[in-house]
Amino acid sequence: MFVYSIARAVSKGWIDKRYASIAVRGWEGLKEHKTTLDGQLKDIYAGTGIEDNMVFYYNRPAPTNETHGLGAVIDAGIEIIRLRKSMQR
């Protein structure tokens, strides 16, 4: 969500263009560390309720392409494309 927000803010002119590098570096980190070679999203935990048990949180599943992260990564990618186009003008 940080990548998405910063890229969008730069593209819209809400914040200075010097912040574009933060969004781009974040996107590169997502690609390198949170996706597989075939483009699958990994290491995003499923949503939870509220528990009084820390072990419950440590043992949550993190299935491939978890919907809690997939949409955010797609949105971030779209904003990075828009950011790159806006920087070419």
N, C-alpha and C positions, 0 to 999 in steps of 0.2 A: 504494500500500500504506500510505502514511502517513495518507491520508484515512480509509481503512478502519479502520486500527488505532486512531487517535485517536477516531473516531466510536464505535467499538465500546466502547472503554474508558470513555468518558463515559456511554454508554447503560447499561452494566453497573454503573456506580458505582465503577469501579476507579480513576478519576482525577476530579478536581474538574470541575464543569460549566463552569467558566470557560474550559476548553480546547475547548469545543464550537465556538467561533468559528474556531479554527484549522482544524478539519475542514471547516466550512462554507465558509470562504474557499478552502481547497484544492479543494473540490468545484467551487466557482464557477470557479476557474482551469482545472480540467480541462475543464469545459463550454465555456469561452470559447476556450481555446488548443489543445485536443487533440481536439475534435470538429468535424465539419463541420455545416453548417446542416441537413442531412438525417439527422444522428445517427450518422454513421460515425466510427470512432476512427482518428486519424491520428498519424503520427510515432512509432510504437512499432517498435523494431528487432527483427528476427528473432533468435532465439537463435544462439549461435555456439559453436564449439569453442575451443581454445586455439591461438593463432598467435604466432609471433615477429615478426610483420610488422604494423606500425601501420596501413599502408595498407589491409590486410584489414579492420580494424575501421572505418575511415572510410568504406569503400565497402559496408558492409552494407545490404541492402535494408530499407525501412521501408514495407511494403505496408499498405494500408487494412485495418483490422480484424485486425491481427496478433494471433494467439491468445495470445501471451505477455503482452499487455496487456489484452485484451478481458475476460477473466474477472476480473481485478483491478478494472477500472473498474465492472463490473457489481456486484461485491461491495461496492465503495465506495458506489455509489448506494443499494444496499439498506441499508447501515449508516447513511447520511445520512437515509433515510426513518425508520429506527428511532430515530435520534437526535432528529429533529424531534418524533416522537411522544412520546418520553420527556421532552422539554423542556416539553411541554404539560401534563404532569401536575402 
